[in-house]
Amino acid sequence: MSKKATEAVKVMVRVRPLNKSELAMGGKSVVKVNPKDLTVEISNPNETNGIAKKFTYDAVYDVDS
């Protein structure tokens, strides 16, 4: 490979829907996907202050994709 060639890793994320057993146990999604700005926010369900960690990717896909 020549020195002028560049390589880039693209990271794509797909959030899966909760399965039947998770729903039966009362599980709730803690992930919010924003495809417009390519971000995923993960919140802590035990915290009420609304602080979430936000991550940016090359592509993001919600549970409906």
HELIX and SHEET records of a PDB file:
HELIX    1   1 LYS A   20  ALA A   24  1                                   5    
SHEET    1   A 2 MET A  12  ARG A  14  0                                        
SHEET    2   A 2 ALA A  59  TYR A  61  1                                        
SHEET    1   B 3 VAL A  31  ASN A  34  0                                        
SHEET    2   B 3 THR A  39  SER A  43 -1                                        
SHEET    3   B 3 ALA A  52  THR A  56 -1                                        
END                                                                             
